[in-house]
Amino acid sequence: MTAFARESSNADHSIVTVELRSVNHRYLDCSFKLPDALRALEPRFRELAGKKLARGKLDCLMRIQAGAERNSTLDINQEQLSALMDATSLVTGKLETRAPTALEILQFPGICSAEEQSEEALHKAALDIFGAALGTLAESRQREGEKLAAMIQERITAVEGEVTVTRSLVPELQKAQRDRILTRIDDLGVEVEQGRLEQELVYLAQKSDVDEELDRLDAHVEEVRRTLKKGGPCGRRLDFLMQELNREANTLSSKSTSSSTTQNAVELKVLIEQMREQIQNIE
């Protein structure tokens, strides 16, 4: 969701410039800094942003600068100026204060006016340039998303590999666990009821069985791939899948009966955390 876009355009002898910045956020949060002449367009800007973006904190800065070719003329209201001068002379004489300067007189309301820009043309140019900047921003986010998707595909393939390795070790580990217990009983030299021993061995095998966890990990891996292939806004769904993957990896670790499966579980958690951090950048 992190991106930047800048566009500018000429409108009625003025230059309209817009800068857009977006960073990660749980939902779409738009912030606008607009000149007074464009404040009325803020609802339209929000509507356009909502159609183009689904999540992210969007900051928009828009400026209007006079073009180099603009030659505005100042009009003096002679009638208003004469009335103001008469009033000024009267007040100055009675209060014995200094007369106002020429600049102060020009700043008095109604004395001086300049040719106004066409508001319709300015608004149209602002909307067009904002739409162009949004398009550039979306393209930048799309490129970033493609790179992140490739990274996630690489990590999810590594997760699948760890699951496959762990699954291949399960029968051997269960047999090793059984042999280890029988060897200890033989070393102790005690007689054990065979039926009770088999019950305990089955109970231990059930406690350390991780087939369900491995099956769920495989299912989540396929769901991550399906979500990435589908495209569109998928950050929240991927974040949820990372939580599920991490939960299964924790269960796998807690049921581990050997250093090899513990190491596999740790590697799974590392890969999942790497994906989770990058998924925060996905819309």
C-alpha positions in Angstrom: 0.0 0.0 0.0 3.0 2.3 0.1 3.3 4.5 -2.9 3.8 8.1 -4.1 2.5 10.0 -7.1 2.9 13.6 -8.4 1.1 15.3 -11.3 0.7 18.9 -12.5 -1.3 20.6 -15.2 -2.0 24.1 -16.6 -5.5 25.5 -16.0 -6.6 29.0 -17.0 -3.1 30.5 -16.7 -2.5 28.6 -13.4 -0.5 25.5 -12.6 -2.3 22.9 -10.5 0.0 20.4 -8.7 -1.1 17.4 -6.7 1.0 15.0 -4.6 -0.3 11.8 -3.2 1.3 9.6 -0.6 -0.1 6.3 0.7 1.1 4.1 3.6 -0.2 1.0 5.4 -3.5 1.3 7.2 -6.3 -1.1 8.3 -8.9 0.8 6.3 -9.0 3.8 3.8 -8.2 7.0 5.6 -7.9 10.1 3.4 -6.4 13.4 4.4 -6.5 16.5 2.1 -4.6 19.8 2.2 -6.4 22.0 -0.4 -6.3 25.7 -1.3 -9.4 27.6 -0.5 -10.5 27.6 -4.2 -10.6 23.8 -4.2 -12.1 23.0 -0.8 -15.5 22.4 -2.3 -14.1 19.5 -4.3 -13.0 17.5 -1.2 -16.1 15.2 -1.2 -15.5 14.5 -4.9 -11.9 13.7 -4.2 -12.9 11.3 -1.4 -15.4 9.6 -3.7 -12.8 9.1 -6.4 -10.2 7.8 -3.9 -12.8 5.3 -2.5 -13.5 3.9 -6.0 -9.7 3.4 -6.7 -8.4 2.3 -3.4 -9.7 -0.1 -0.7 -7.1 0.4 2.2 -4.3 2.7 3.2 -3.7 6.1 4.7 -3.8 8.5 1.8 -2.4 12.1 2.1 -3.2 14.5 -0.6 -1.5 17.9 -1.0 -2.7 20.2 -3.8 -1.3 23.6 -4.8 -2.3 26.4 -7.3 0.4 28.6 -8.7 0.1 31.5 -11.1 1.5 30.7 -14.5 4.3 32.7 -16.0 2.1 33.8 -18.9 -0.6 35.2 -16.8 -1.0 39.0 -17.0 -3.7 40.0 -14.6 -4.9 43.7 -14.4 -6.0 45.5 -11.3 -9.3 47.5 -11.4 -9.7 50.5 -9.1 -13.2 51.4 -8.1 -12.9 55.2 -8.5 -16.3 56.0 -6.8 -15.4 53.8 -3.8 -11.9 55.3 -3.6 -13.3 58.9 -3.6 -15.7 58.0 -0.8 -12.9 56.4 1.2 -10.6 59.3 0.7 -13.2 61.8 1.9 -13.9 59.6 5.0 -10.2 59.3 5.6 -9.7 63.0 5.5 -12.5 63.6 7.9 -11.3 61.0 10.4 -7.7 62.1 10.2 -8.6 65.7 10.8 -10.7 65.0 13.9 -8.5 62.4 15.5 -5.2 64.0 14.4 -3.8 60.7 13.3 -1.7 59.9 10.2 -3.3 59.4 6.9 -3.4 55.7 5.6 -0.7 54.7 3.1 -1.6 53.9 -0.5 -1.1 50.1 0.2 -3.5 50.2 3.1 -6.1 52.0 1.0 -5.7 49.3 -1.8 -6.3 46.6 0.8 -9.6 48.1 1.9 -12.5 46.0 0.7 -14.1 47.1 -2.5 -11.3 49.4 -3.7 -9.2 47.0 -5.8 -10.2 43.9 -7.6 -8.4 41.6 -10.0 -9.6 39.4 -12.8 -10.9 36.2 -11.3 -10.1 32.8 -12.7 -12.8 30.6 -14.2 -13.9 28.5 -11.2 -15.4 25.8 -13.5 -12.1 25.4 -15.5 -10.0 25.3 -12.4 -12.3 22.6 -10.8 -12.2 20.5 -13.9 -8.4 20.7 -14.1 -8.1 19.8 -10.4 -10.4 16.7 -10.8 -8.6 15.6 -13.9 -5.2 15.9 -12.4 -6.3 14.2 -9.2 -7.7 11.3 -11.2 -4.4 11.0 -13.1 -2.4 11.0 -9.9 -4.7 8.3 -8.4 -4.0 6.2 -11.5 -0.3 6.6 -11.1 -0.5 5.8 -7.4 -2.5 2.7 -8.1 0.0 1.5 -10.8 2.8 2.0 -8.3 0.9 0.0 -5.7 0.2 -2.7 -8.2 3.9 -3.1 -9.0 4.8 -3.3 -5.3 2.0 -5.8 -4.9 3.4 -8.0 -7.7 6.8 -8.1 -6.0 5.3 -8.9 -2.6 3.2 -11.7 -4.2 6.4 -13.2 -5.7 8.1 -13.1 -2.3 5.1 -14.7 -0.6 4.9 -17.4 -3.3 8.6 -18.2 -2.6 8.0 -18.4 1.2 4.8 -20.5 0.9 6.7 -23.0 -1.3 9.3 -23.2 1.5 6.5 -23.8 4.0 5.1 -26.6 1.8 8.6 -28.1 1.7 8.9 -28.1 5.5 5.5 -29.7 5.8 6.5 -32.4 3.4 9.7 -33.1 5.2 8.0 -33.3 8.6 5.3 -35.6 7.2 8.0 -38.0 5.9 9.6 -38.1 9.4 6.4 -38.9 11.3 6.3 -42.8 10.8 10.0 -43.0 11.7 9.6 -40.8 14.8 6.6 -42.8 16.0 8.5 -46.1 15.7 11.6 -44.5 17.4 9.3 -43.4 20.3 7.9 -46.9 20.7 11.3 -48.5 20.6 12.7 -46.0 23.1 9.9 -46.8 25.6 10.3 -50.6 25.2 14.1 -50.3 25.6 13.7 -48.4 28.8 11.3 -51.1 30.2 13.8 -53.8 29.3 16.5 -51.9 31.0 14.5 -51.6 34.2 13.9 -55.4 34.1 10.3 -55.2 35.2 7.3 -57.1 33.9 4.5 -55.0 32.4 1.1 -56.2 31.4 1.1 -56.3 27.6 -2.4 -55.0 27.1 -1.8 -52.0 29.4 1.5 -51.3 27.7 -0.1 -51.3 24.3 -2.8 -48.9 25.6 -0.2 -46.5 26.9 1.8 -46.7 23.6 -1.3 -45.9 21.6 -2.1 -43.0 23.9 1.4 -41.6 23.5 1.2 -42.0 19.7 -2.1 -40.1 19.7 -0.7 -37.3 21.8 2.3 -36.9 19.3 0.2 -37.4 16.2 0.5 -34.4 13.9 -1.3 -35.6 10.8 -4.2 -33.2 11.4 -1.9 -30.2 11.8 0.0 -31.1 8.6 -3.2 -31.5 6.7 -4.4 -28.1 7.8 -1.0 -26.6 6.9 -1.4 -28.0 3.4 -4.9 -26.6 3.2 -3.8 -23.2 4.3 -0.9 -23.2 1.8 -3.3 -23.9 -1.0 -5.7 -21.2 0.2 -2.8 -18.7 0.2 -2.0 -19.6 -3.4 -5.6 -19.4 -4.5 -6.0 -16.0 -2.8 -2.9 -14.6 -4.6 -4.0 -16.0 -7.9 -7.5 -14.5 -7.5 -6.0 -11.0 -7.2 -7.7 -7.8 -6.0 -7.6 -6.6 -2.4 -6.6 -9.6 -0.3 -4.4 -8.3 2.5 -6.9 -9.0 5.3 -7.6 -12.5 4.1 -3.8 -13.3 3.8 -3.3 -11.8 7.3 -5.9 -14.2 8.7 -4.3 -17.1 6.9 -1.0 -16.2 8.4 -2.6 -16.4 11.9 -3.9 -19.9 11.1 -0.6 -21.1 9.7 1.2 -19.8 12.8 -1.3 -21.5 15.1 -0.7 -24.9 13.4 3.1 -24.3 13.5 2.8 -23.7 17.3 0.8 -26.9 17.8 3.3 -28.8 15.7 6.1 -27.5 17.9 4.3 -28.4 21.2 3.7 -32.0 19.9 7.3 -32.5 18.8 9.1 -35.6 20.1 12.5 -34.9 18.4 14.9 -32.1 17.6 14.3 -32.5 13.9 10.6 -31.8 14.1 11.2 -28.9 16.5 13.6 -27.4 14.0 11.1 -27.8 11.3 8.4 -26.1 13.4 10.8 -23.2 14.1 11.6 -22.8 10.4 7.9 -22.8 9.7 7.3 -20.0 12.2 10.2 -17.9 10.7 8.8 -18.2 7.2 5.3 -17.4 8.4 6.5 -14.3 10.3 8.4 -13.1 7.2 5.2 -13.4 5.1 3.1 -11.7 7.8 5.4 -8.7 8.0 5.1 -8.1 4.2 1.4 -8.8 4.1 0.9 -5.7 6.2 1.9 -3.8 3.0 -0.8 -5.5 0.8 -4.1 -3.9 0.2 
